[in-house]
Amino acid sequence: MTAWQESFEQTLRVLGFVRPSGAGRMTRGWVHPDLWLGFEVVSSSLMEGRADRGRVRLVDFGTDGIACFVSVEDLIADRMGQYASGSAPDMLGQARELLALHDQLDVDYLERRIREETLGEYGTPDVRARAV
Amino acid sequence: MSEPVPFKTFAADIERRKLARSLGPVPRNSGRHRTESKRALLKAIEELGGKW
């Protein structure tokens, strides 16, 4: 996501990224012909502004730059939101794996975010059910 | 935001967690819920010769 889409896309073009071409390909995606690297710009704010930006994880790749990753709590909440929508029942499994893999989560924040993303339908206990 | 974590530290942390859980490779998404935009992007990468 980026709040500066126009500037961001201008920079992408300078770096050699292009839009996937062809009929019917209205896309948010970008692809680099030489790097075979593709991604989508999905939003102008982090999870529609509901995620705490202070929790974004930064990973330093040295001369290749720094990458930003959404927090695990927000990732679990996002998966639970998809699960609650009824369109992606397998997302519960991903949420449970993520929870099982991380033992130092902010449980209060996690509970709040799951409730937000599922419109109050689910909470942390629903993810924990088999995440042991 | 927090201080950047060196990639090697980040990767080692992931490996430690996977070993603690006795996990093999983490399963990939089924792909059944992809948007049209995502499908177009993945097809473009394939057409360029890439694998995702």
Backbone of each chain as ProteinMPNN parsed JSONL, in Angstrom:
{"seq_chain_A": "MTAWQESFEQTLRVLGFVRPSGAGRMTRGWVHPDLWLGFEVVSSSLMEGRADRGRVRLVDFGTDGIACFVSVEDLIADRMGQYASGSAPDMLGQARELLALHDQLDVDYLERRIREETLGEYGTPDVRARAV", "coords_chain_A": {"N_chain_A": [[0.838, -1.176, 0.0], [0.342, 2.305, -0.532], [0.266, 5.765, 0.213], [0.936, 7.569, -1.594], [0.367, 7.174, -4.412], [0.619, 8.086, -7.105], [3.22, 9.244, -7.313], [4.646, 7.047, -6.537], [4.071, 5.174, -8.555], [5.184, 6.451, -10.703], [7.878, 6.301, -10.082], [8.168, 3.546, -10.178], [7.888, 3.082, -12.934], [10.179, 4.331, -13.88], [12.039, 2.605, -12.856], [11.651, 0.441, -14.425], [9.407, -1.15, -14.232], [6.289, -2.466, -15.476], [2.817, -2.36, -16.481], [0.82, -5.32, -16.437], [0.009, -6.481, -19.655], [-2.611, -6.683, -22.197], [-5.892, -7.879, -23.233], [-8.703, -7.036, -21.238], [-7.445, -6.776, -18.794], [-7.625, -5.179, -16.454], [-5.917, -3.952, -13.882], [-4.309, -3.858, -10.673], [-1.782, -4.38, -10.603], [1.834, -4.639, -10.989], [4.667, -5.419, -12.944], [7.996, -6.632, -13.424], [9.885, -6.959, -16.267], [12.468, -8.072, -16.468], [13.29, -8.835, -13.929], [11.292, -10.534, -13.219], [9.519, -10.046, -11.263], [6.622, -9.347, -9.461], [3.897, -7.366, -8.229], [1.107, -6.01, -6.345], [-0.49, -2.864, -5.87], [-2.502, -2.399, -3.376], [-3.942, -0.728, -1.757], [-4.482, 2.561, -0.319], [-4.124, 3.074, 2.28], [-3.126, 1.528, 5.357], [-4.694, -1.373, 5.789], [-7.197, -0.103, 5.529], [-6.856, 1.936, 7.325], [-7.272, 0.894, 9.813], [-5.299, -0.637, 10.987], [-2.523, -0.468, 13.218], [-0.002, 1.606, 12.483], [2.389, 1.826, 13.789], [3.117, -0.706, 14.427], [4.138, -1.924, 12.257], [6.485, -4.051, 10.739], [9.894, -3.711, 10.093], [12.279, -4.76, 7.776], [15.642, -5.093, 7.131], [17.36, -5.084, 4.169], [19.928, -4.501, 3.52], [21.963, -3.112, 1.022], [19.91, -3.362, -0.762], [17.731, -2.189, 0.299], [14.924, -1.404, 2.523], [12.282, -3.371, 3.682], [8.782, -3.321, 4.394], [6.589, -4.901, 6.61], [3.325, -5.936, 7.383], [1.957, -6.221, 10.689], [1.952, -9.32, 12.566], [-0.298, -9.688, 14.135], [-2.194, -8.095, 12.786], [-2.229, -9.437, 10.387], [-3.295, -11.929, 11.097], [-5.822, -11.063, 11.918], [-6.768, -10.092, 9.488], [-6.95, -12.485, 8.002], [-8.917, -13.758, 9.496], [-11.012, -12.049, 9.018], [-11.518, -12.551, 6.328], [-12.259, -15.189, 6.578], [-14.579, -14.919, 8.134], [-16.225, -13.687, 6.329], [-17.212, -15.678, 4.844], [-16.4, -16.436, 2.364], [-13.946, -17.598, 2.209], [-13.17, -20.166, 3.655], [-10.868, -21.604, 4.301], [-9.095, -19.832, 5.339], [-9.155, -19.706, 8.075], [-7.499, -21.727, 8.911], [-5.001, -20.709, 8.155], [-4.867, -18.495, 9.838], [-4.743, -19.761, 12.291], [-2.313, -21.166, 12.095], [-0.526, -19.036, 11.914], [-0.894, -17.875, 14.406], [-0.013, -19.937, 16.052], [2.645, -19.983, 15.416], [3.709, -17.753, 16.543], [4.703, -16.541, 19.554], [4.778, -14.263, 21.022], [2.785, -12.287, 20.893], [0.762, -9.31, 20.937], [-1.833, -9.653, 22.819], [-4.127, -8.231, 23.51], [-4.349, -6.279, 21.521], [-4.547, -7.987, 19.329], [-7.006, -9.267, 19.829], [-8.763, -7.076, 19.654], [-8.398, -6.319, 16.982], [-9.187, -8.602, 15.563], [-11.882, -8.66, 16.23], [-12.671, -6.276, 15.023], [-12.208, -6.785, 12.275], [-13.924, -8.874, 11.817], [-16.379, -7.929, 12.301], [-17.192, -8.227, 14.926], [-17.872, -10.858, 15.164], [-16.034, -12.913, 15.622], [-13.321, -13.823, 17.87], [-10.121, -13.887, 19.591], [-10.182, -16.453, 20.977], [-11.457, -18.109, 19.119], [-9.574, -18.463, 17.184], [-7.591, -19.671, 18.595], [-8.565, -22.173, 19.113], [-7.542, -24.575, 17.924], [-4.913, -23.984, 17.813], [-2.462, -25.072, 18.958]], "CA_chain_A": [[0.0, 0.0, 0.0], [1.024, 3.589, -0.454], [-0.605, 6.941, 0.171], [1.474, 8.43, -2.657], [0.321, 6.253, -5.54], [1.105, 8.672, -8.353], [4.685, 9.329, -7.238], [5.159, 5.686, -6.439], [3.991, 4.533, -9.861], [6.166, 7.127, -11.561], [9.181, 5.713, -9.747], [8.174, 2.175, -10.698], [8.146, 3.131, -14.376], [11.598, 4.676, -14.046], [12.813, 1.414, -12.511], [11.432, -0.581, -15.442], [8.176, -1.917, -14.034], [5.217, -2.186, -16.435], [1.531, -2.99, -16.196], [0.525, -6.492, -17.27], [-0.718, -6.026, -20.838], [-3.56, -7.631, -22.765], [-7.302, -7.518, -23.113], [-9.415, -7.343, -20.003], [-6.549, -6.915, -17.656], [-7.646, -4.055, -15.52], [-5.156, -4.535, -12.781], [-3.569, -3.01, -9.738], [-0.473, -5.004, -10.532], [3.019, -4.201, -11.707], [5.587, -6.53, -13.135], [9.271, -6.225, -13.999], [10.184, -7.966, -17.297], [13.769, -8.731, -16.282], [13.383, -9.414, -12.584], [10.171, -11.47, -13.032], [8.97, -9.686, -9.961], [5.349, -8.671, -9.611], [3.156, -7.067, -7.006], [-0.057, -5.153, -6.5], [-0.738, -1.774, -4.924], [-3.88, -2.769, -3.062], [-4.653, 0.229, -0.907], [-3.755, 3.793, -0.009], [-3.891, 3.11, 3.731], [-2.874, 0.195, 5.892], [-5.941, -2.03, 6.2], [-8.224, 0.954, 5.601], [-6.594, 2.799, 8.475], [-7.567, 0.237, 11.093], [-4.082, -1.224, 11.557], [-1.601, 0.453, 13.879], [1.225, 1.697, 11.665], [3.55, 1.668, 14.665], [3.438, -2.123, 14.563], [4.718, -2.422, 11.006], [7.82, -4.627, 10.943], [10.84, -3.317, 9.061], [13.376, -5.711, 7.581], [16.735, -4.426, 6.423], [18.01, -5.913, 3.148], [21.213, -3.888, 3.194], [21.973, -2.187, -0.114], [18.661, -3.517, -1.508], [16.692, -1.366, 0.91], [14.167, -1.862, 3.688], [10.91, -3.794, 3.356], [7.837, -3.165, 5.501], [5.624, -5.999, 6.706], [2.231, -5.717, 8.319], [2.183, -7.018, 11.901], [1.313, -10.649, 12.574], [-1.646, -9.522, 14.694], [-3.066, -7.6, 11.718], [-2.335, -10.5, 9.384], [-4.26, -12.903, 11.628], [-7.143, -10.421, 11.864], [-7.165, -10.061, 8.079], [-7.376, -13.836, 7.63], [-10.193, -14.027, 10.172], [-12.021, -11.269, 8.317], [-11.86, -13.301, 5.119], [-12.985, -16.381, 7.033], [-15.908, -14.503, 8.592], [-17.035, -13.292, 5.178], [-17.806, -16.892, 4.289], [-15.89, -16.727, 1.029], [-12.628, -18.238, 2.268], [-13.138, -20.931, 4.902], [-9.534, -22.115, 4.627], [-8.302, -18.788, 5.991], [-9.08, -20.006, 9.502], [-6.288, -22.532, 9.084], [-3.835, -19.823, 8.104], [-4.86, -17.69, 11.06], [-4.303, -20.636, 13.388], [-0.873, -21.419, 11.941], [0.186, -17.801, 12.258], [-0.948, -17.717, 15.859], [0.819, -20.971, 16.652], [4.057, -19.694, 15.137], [4.161, -16.53, 17.214], [4.409, -16.666, 20.976], [4.926, -12.99, 21.729], [1.844, -11.341, 20.292], [-0.003, -8.411, 21.809], [-3.132, -10.333, 22.786], [-5.216, -7.243, 23.556], [-4.449, -5.708, 20.174], [-5.023, -9.057, 18.454], [-8.438, -9.442, 20.079], [-9.471, -5.918, 19.091], [-8.336, -6.321, 15.521], [-10.033, -9.682, 15.03], [-13.268, -8.21, 16.375], [-12.929, -5.248, 14.001], [-12.229, -7.355, 10.924], [-15.019, -9.841, 11.674], [-17.593, -7.238, 12.76], [-17.545, -8.724, 16.249], [-18.332, -12.247, 15.141], [-15.008, -13.816, 16.151], [-12.267, -13.263, 18.706], [-8.922, -14.718, 19.697], [-10.453, -17.86, 21.311], [-11.845, -18.864, 17.93], [-8.345, -18.818, 16.468], [-6.809, -20.548, 19.465], [-9.225, -23.466, 19.298], [-6.647, -25.702, 17.623], [-3.574, -23.442, 17.551], [-1.551, -25.489, 20.036]], "C_chain_A": [[0.886, 1.244, 0.0], [0.003, 4.721, -0.532], [-0.181, 7.884, -0.952], [1.535, 7.642, -3.964], [0.947, 6.833, -6.806], [2.631, 8.733, -8.384], [5.303, 7.942, -7.245], [5.184, 5.019, -7.811], [4.965, 5.164, -10.853], [7.556, 6.527, -11.334], [9.281, 4.287, -10.276], [8.508, 2.157, -12.181], [9.62, 3.42, -14.648], [12.463, 3.438, -13.804], [12.568, 0.25, -13.471], [10.208, -1.445, -15.238], [7.131, -1.499, -15.063], [3.936, -2.834, -15.935], [1.415, -4.275, -17.007], [-0.343, -6.062, -18.44], [-1.7, -7.086, -21.304], [-4.982, -7.225, -22.489], [-7.86, -7.894, -21.749], [-8.544, -7.452, -18.778], [-6.486, -5.637, -16.827], [-6.998, -4.551, -14.231], [-4.537, -3.463, -11.89], [-2.109, -3.433, -9.709], [0.608, -4.302, -11.34], [3.953, -5.387, -11.831], [6.873, -6.001, -13.766], [9.732, -7.302, -14.985], [11.498, -8.701, -17.074], [13.875, -9.428, -14.926], [12.338, -10.505, -12.35], [9.519, -11.257, -11.668], [7.664, -8.937, -10.172], [4.707, -8.392, -8.274], [1.983, -6.176, -7.337], [-0.03, -4.034, -5.461], [-2.216, -1.879, -4.557], [-4.649, -1.696, -2.31], [-3.817, 1.485, -0.714], [-3.536, 3.953, 1.493], [-3.805, 1.68, 4.249], [-4.149, -0.396, 6.485], [-7.028, -0.999, 6.502], [-8.075, 1.8, 6.857], [-6.836, 2.144, 9.826], [-6.326, -0.345, 11.761], [-3.189, -0.131, 12.141], [-0.286, 0.474, 13.107], [2.486, 1.515, 12.504], [3.985, 0.222, 14.819], [4.022, -2.722, 13.287], [6.153, -2.869, 11.259], [8.721, -4.239, 9.776], [11.964, -4.342, 8.985], [14.409, -5.077, 6.655], [17.425, -5.399, 5.464], [19.315, -5.274, 2.672], [21.097, -2.922, 2.03], [20.696, -2.287, -0.956], [17.498, -2.774, -0.855], [16.018, -2.012, 2.111], [12.745, -2.21, 3.245], [10.043, -3.672, 4.609], [6.827, -4.31, 5.462], [4.561, -5.653, 7.739], [2.434, -6.644, 9.525], [1.45, -8.355, 11.82], [-0.102, -10.548, 13.134], [-2.625, -9.07, 13.604], [-3.268, -8.643, 10.628], [-3.357, -11.556, 9.826], [-5.678, -12.325, 11.54], [-7.664, -10.37, 10.431], [-7.668, -11.43, 7.625], [-8.723, -14.175, 8.26], [-11.329, -13.236, 9.521], [-12.475, -11.974, 7.049], [-12.667, -14.544, 5.477], [-14.422, -16.011, 7.41], [-16.818, -14.129, 7.43], [-17.715, -14.489, 4.527], [-17.241, -17.297, 2.943], [-14.58, -17.518, 1.051], [-12.485, -19.031, 3.563], [-11.754, -21.434, 5.292], [-8.652, -21.075, 5.314], [-8.216, -18.986, 7.504], [-7.815, -20.815, 9.793], [-5.037, -21.677, 9.057], [-3.731, -18.994, 9.373], [-4.334, -18.523, 12.217], [-2.816, -20.94, 13.299], [-0.068, -20.197, 12.349], [0.226, -17.603, 13.766], [-0.016, -18.712, 16.544], [2.305, -20.672, 16.485], [4.591, -18.507, 15.931], [3.72, -16.532, 18.673], [4.501, -15.334, 21.723], [4.012, -11.923, 21.113], [1.22, -10.447, 21.355], [-1.452, -8.912, 21.785], [-4.305, -9.349, 22.824], [-5.446, -6.633, 22.17], [-5.007, -6.745, 19.2], [-6.54, -9.233, 18.598], [-9.237, -8.296, 19.449], [-9.514, -5.968, 17.573], [-9.182, -7.437, 14.906], [-11.499, -9.26, 15.105], [-13.614, -7.186, 15.287], [-13.105, -5.874, 12.626], [-13.375, -8.33, 10.716], [-16.348, -9.245, 12.134], [-18.122, -7.854, 14.058], [-17.912, -10.191, 16.309], [-17.334, -13.207, 15.788], [-14.012, -13.051, 17.01], [-11.101, -14.227, 18.778], [-9.224, -16.173, 20.068], [-10.831, -18.711, 20.105], [-10.622, -19.27, 17.111], [-7.564, -19.838, 17.281], [-7.343, -21.968, 19.507], [-8.327, -24.659, 19.005], [-5.213, -25.234, 17.385], [-2.628, -23.807, 18.69], [-0.522, -26.471, 19.494]], "O_chain_A": [[2.023, 1.222, 0.471], [-0.99, 4.635, -1.254], [-0.856, 8.876, -1.228], [2.604, 7.463, -4.548], [1.712, 6.158, -7.496], [3.256, 8.324, -9.363], [6.336, 7.699, -7.869], [6.168, 4.386, -8.191], [5.499, 4.488, -11.732], [8.304, 6.283, -12.28], [10.332, 3.866, -10.759], [9.302, 1.335, -12.641], [10.227, 2.824, -15.537], [13.487, 3.247, -14.461], [13.197, -0.801, -13.351], [9.988, -2.388, -15.999], [7.081, -0.341, -15.477], [3.957, -3.728, -15.089], [1.866, -4.319, -18.152], [-1.331, -5.353, -18.247], [-1.641, -8.237, -20.873], [-5.263, -6.369, -21.651], [-7.527, -8.938, -21.187], [-8.885, -8.155, -17.826], [-5.411, -5.104, -16.549], [-7.499, -5.471, -13.584], [-4.286, -2.333, -12.309], [-1.309, -2.931, -8.919], [0.339, -3.498, -12.233], [4.025, -6.242, -10.948], [6.848, -5.046, -14.542], [9.95, -8.445, -14.583], [11.618, -9.862, -17.466], [14.486, -10.49, -14.811], [12.459, -11.301, -11.42], [9.039, -12.193, -11.03], [7.603, -8.001, -10.969], [4.949, -9.102, -7.298], [1.867, -5.653, -8.446], [0.397, -4.233, -4.324], [-3.082, -1.492, -5.341], [-5.876, -1.75, -2.234], [-2.603, 1.477, -0.918], [-2.837, 4.869, 1.925], [-4.344, 0.751, 3.648], [-4.617, 0.028, 7.542], [-7.672, -1.015, 7.551], [-9.059, 2.316, 7.386], [-6.629, 2.767, 10.867], [-6.308, -0.525, 12.979], [-3.118, 0.982, 11.618], [0.449, -0.514, 13.081], [3.525, 1.1, 11.992], [5.09, -0.052, 15.287], [4.36, -3.905, 13.254], [6.933, -2.168, 11.904], [8.356, -4.417, 8.614], [12.526, -4.741, 10.005], [14.097, -4.599, 5.564], [17.999, -6.403, 5.885], [19.743, -5.495, 1.539], [20.253, -2.026, 2.033], [20.423, -1.406, -1.772], [16.398, -2.74, -1.406], [16.479, -3.024, 2.639], [12.095, -1.446, 2.531], [10.506, -3.889, 5.728], [6.283, -4.638, 4.408], [4.86, -5.146, 8.82], [3.015, -7.722, 9.393], [0.461, -8.498, 11.1], [-1.006, -11.242, 12.667], [-3.738, -9.588, 13.504], [-4.336, -8.727, 10.021], [-4.175, -12.014, 9.03], [-6.614, -13.015, 11.137], [-8.853, -10.577, 10.187], [-8.689, -11.526, 6.944], [-9.569, -14.805, 7.626], [-12.47, -13.698, 9.477], [-13.664, -11.995, 6.73], [-13.62, -14.908, 4.788], [-15.366, -16.712, 7.044], [-18.039, -14.24, 7.532], [-18.668, -14.339, 3.762], [-17.557, -18.371, 2.429], [-14.157, -18.047, 0.023], [-11.761, -18.616, 4.468], [-11.485, -21.666, 6.471], [-7.578, -21.407, 5.816], [-7.292, -18.481, 8.14], [-7.15, -20.602, 10.806], [-4.115, -21.892, 9.843], [-2.643, -18.812, 9.92], [-3.557, -18.029, 13.034], [-2.13, -20.969, 14.32], [0.943, -20.307, 13.042], [1.25, -17.214, 14.327], [0.681, -18.369, 17.499], [3.121, -21.065, 17.318], [5.802, -18.287, 15.979], [2.528, -16.527, 18.981], [4.317, -15.297, 22.94], [4.439, -10.799, 20.853], [1.165, -10.806, 22.531], [-2.201, -8.629, 20.85], [-5.355, -9.609, 22.237], [-6.581, -6.492, 21.715], [-5.837, -6.423, 18.35], [-7.259, -9.335, 17.604], [-10.255, -8.522, 18.794], [-10.545, -5.692, 16.96], [-9.813, -7.249, 13.866], [-12.264, -9.475, 14.165], [-14.699, -7.22, 14.708], [-14.037, -5.536, 11.896], [-13.766, -8.594, 9.579], [-17.324, -9.969, 12.332], [-19.329, -7.983, 14.258], [-18.226, -10.715, 17.378], [-17.724, -14.188, 16.42], [-13.868, -11.833, 16.909], [-11.093, -15.259, 18.107], [-8.579, -17.069, 19.524], [-10.55, -19.91, 20.078], [-10.634, -20.295, 16.43], [-6.952, -20.753, 16.729], [-6.62, -22.882, 19.906], [-8.34, -25.644, 19.743], [-4.395, -25.969, 16.833], [-2.052, -22.919, 19.32], [0.336, -26.942, 20.241]]}, "seq_chain_B": "MSEPVPFKTFAADIERRKLARSLGPVPRNSGRHRTESKRALLKAIEELGGKW", "coords_chain_B": {"N_chain_B": [[7.244, 3.313, 13.855], [9.138, 0.272, 14.339], [12.694, -0.328, 14.894], [14.628, -1.24, 12.023], [15.055, -4.706, 11.3], [17.821, -6.788, 10.721], [17.943, -8.73, 7.712], [19.02, -11.354, 7.898], [18.724, -11.956, 10.593], [15.962, -11.843, 10.798], [15.218, -13.943, 9.051], [16.392, -16.115, 10.376], [14.902, -16.14, 12.69], [12.391, -16.866, 11.754], [12.954, -19.469, 10.872], [13.588, -20.653, 13.342], [11.11, -20.575, 14.609], [9.606, -22.234, 12.929], [10.933, -24.677, 13.266], [10.467, -25.091, 15.967], [7.824, -25.64, 15.876], [7.86, -27.9, 14.486], [7.429, -27.824, 11.758], [7.099, -28.432, 8.282], [7.594, -27.264, 4.964], [5.672, -24.315, 4.694], [2.281, -24.437, 3.81], [1.085, -23.265, 0.634], [-1.179, -20.693, -0.505], [-4.407, -21.743, -1.636], [-5.276, -20.591, -3.948], [-7.784, -20.289, -4.873], [-9.253, -18.068, -4.324], [-8.426, -15.838, -5.643], [-8.277, -12.504, -6.961], [-9.37, -10.992, -10.082], [-7.46, -9.196, -10.88], [-5.175, -10.123, -9.544], [-4.904, -12.633, -10.745], [-4.318, -11.86, -13.365], [-1.886, -10.622, -12.986], [-0.225, -12.728, -12.082], [-0.335, -14.365, -14.332], [0.96, -12.733, -16.16], [3.543, -12.709, -15.116], [4.212, -15.378, -15.455], [4.162, -15.509, -18.267], [6.358, -14.02, -18.847], [8.294, -15.706, -18.201], [8.793, -16.254, -15.615], [8.546, -17.828, -12.357], [6.232, -18.241, -9.737]], "CA_chain_B": [[7.665, 1.961, 13.472], [10.294, -0.228, 15.079], [13.97, -0.299, 14.189], [14.736, -2.328, 11.047], [15.736, -5.936, 11.705], [18.59, -7.33, 9.591], [17.257, -9.85, 7.074], [19.518, -12.638, 8.412], [18.083, -12.16, 11.895], [14.553, -12.09, 10.5], [15.097, -15.285, 8.47], [16.734, -17.092, 11.424], [13.767, -16.167, 13.61], [11.341, -17.667, 11.1], [13.391, -20.87, 10.921], [13.464, -21.107, 14.727], [9.689, -20.804, 14.888], [9.154, -23.398, 12.181], [11.496, -25.857, 13.903], [9.771, -25.274, 17.237], [6.506, -26.192, 15.562], [8.099, -29.09, 13.66], [6.733, -27.617, 10.492], [7.796, -28.504, 7.012], [7.262, -26.07, 4.191], [4.342, -23.777, 4.974], [1.447, -24.596, 2.607], [0.748, -22.046, -0.093], [-2.611, -20.459, -0.684], [-5.018, -22.621, -2.632], [-5.433, -19.836, -5.194], [-9.195, -20.292, -5.294], [-9.908, -16.798, -3.982], [-7.684, -14.727, -6.248], [-9.013, -11.52, -7.743], [-9.001, -10.944, -11.498], [-6.214, -8.436, -10.953], [-4.073, -11.007, -9.128], [-4.736, -13.654, -11.783], [-3.652, -11.221, -14.51], [-0.487, -10.379, -12.603], [0.495, -14.001, -12.056], [-0.211, -14.824, -15.715], [1.998, -11.901, -16.786], [4.844, -13.194, -14.642], [4.452, -16.655, -16.147], [4.447, -15.244, -19.674], [7.717, -13.475, -18.924], [9.225, -16.8, -17.922], [9.024, -16.369, -14.181], [7.743, -18.752, -11.558], [5.908, -17.553, -8.5]], "C_chain_B": [[8.929, 1.574, 14.24], [11.568, -0.083, 14.241], [14.031, -1.453, 13.188], [15.532, -3.514, 11.599], [16.541, -6.438, 10.516], [17.917, -8.583, 9.024], [17.714, -11.194, 7.627], [18.874, -12.965, 9.756], [16.627, -12.538, 11.708], [14.358, -13.525, 10.005], [15.382, -16.355, 9.523], [15.58, -17.233, 12.412], [12.632, -17.014, 13.035], [11.7, -19.145, 11.161], [13.226, -21.447, 12.325], [12.004, -21.435, 15.042], [9.18, -22.056, 14.171], [9.672, -24.691, 12.818], [10.784, -26.158, 15.211], [8.404, -25.902, 17.029], [6.614, -27.486, 14.749], [7.372, -29.0, 12.323], [7.657, -27.864, 9.314], [7.526, -27.202, 6.277], [5.835, -25.61, 4.498], [3.496, -23.879, 3.709], [1.116, -23.271, 1.957], [-0.762, -21.886, -0.15], [-3.147, -21.373, -1.776], [-5.151, -21.922, -3.982], [-6.873, -19.716, -5.648], [-9.871, -18.939, -5.097], [-9.239, -15.591, -4.628], [-8.601, -13.791, -7.024], [-8.572, -11.606, -9.207], [-7.66, -10.244, -11.668], [-5.024, -9.327, -10.606], [-3.83, -12.081, -10.183], [-3.985, -13.093, -12.983], [-2.169, -11.008, -14.207], [0.322, -11.678, -12.651], [0.69, -14.559, -13.467], [0.894, -14.038, -16.429], [3.39, -12.364, -16.367], [5.203, -14.504, -15.341], [4.86, -16.433, -17.598], [5.844, -14.667, -19.873], [8.765, -14.552, -18.671], [9.486, -17.014, -16.455], [8.152, -17.413, -13.529], [7.446, -18.062, -10.236], [5.561, -18.527, -7.396]], "O_chain_B": [[9.678, 2.426, 14.719], [11.523, 0.239, 13.054], [13.533, -2.541, 13.48], [16.546, -3.34, 12.274], [16.011, -6.512, 9.407], [17.383, -9.399, 9.775], [16.891, -12.091, 7.811], [18.523, -14.114, 10.021], [16.117, -13.439, 12.374], [13.464, -14.236, 10.465], [14.704, -17.381, 9.567], [15.316, -18.327, 12.91], [11.995, -17.784, 13.754], [10.849, -19.981, 11.465], [12.782, -22.583, 12.488], [11.709, -22.454, 15.667], [8.418, -22.839, 14.738], [8.945, -25.681, 12.902], [10.524, -27.317, 15.538], [7.891, -26.607, 17.898], [5.608, -28.088, 14.374], [6.787, -29.969, 11.838], [8.844, -27.542, 9.355], [7.263, -26.17, 6.893], [4.911, -26.421, 4.553], [3.937, -23.455, 2.641], [0.892, -22.272, 2.64], [-1.517, -22.82, 0.121], [-2.435, -21.729, -2.715], [-5.142, -22.569, -5.029], [-7.157, -19.115, -6.684], [-10.945, -18.695, -5.647], [-9.46, -14.455, -4.209], [-9.567, -14.22, -7.656], [-7.547, -12.206, -9.529], [-6.834, -10.642, -12.489], [-3.995, -9.296, -11.282], [-2.682, -12.406, -10.485], [-3.122, -13.76, -13.552], [-1.314, -11.195, -15.072], [1.424, -11.711, -13.199], [1.727, -15.146, -13.774], [1.666, -14.602, -17.205], [4.308, -12.401, -17.187], [6.341, -14.711, -15.762], [5.781, -17.077, -18.101], [6.438, -14.81, -20.942], [9.958, -14.346, -18.894], [10.302, -17.855, -16.079], [7.138, -17.831, -14.088], [8.306, -17.379, -9.679], [5.261, -18.112, -6.277]]}, "name": "protein", "num_of_chains": 2, "seq": "MTAWQESFEQTLRVLGFVRPSGAGRMTRGWVHPDLWLGFEVVSSSLMEGRADRGRVRLVDFGTDGIACFVSVEDLIADRMGQYASGSAPDMLGQARELLALHDQLDVDYLERRIREETLGEYGTPDVRARAVMSEPVPFKTFAADIERRKLARSLGPVPRNSGRHRTESKRALLKAIEELGGKW"}
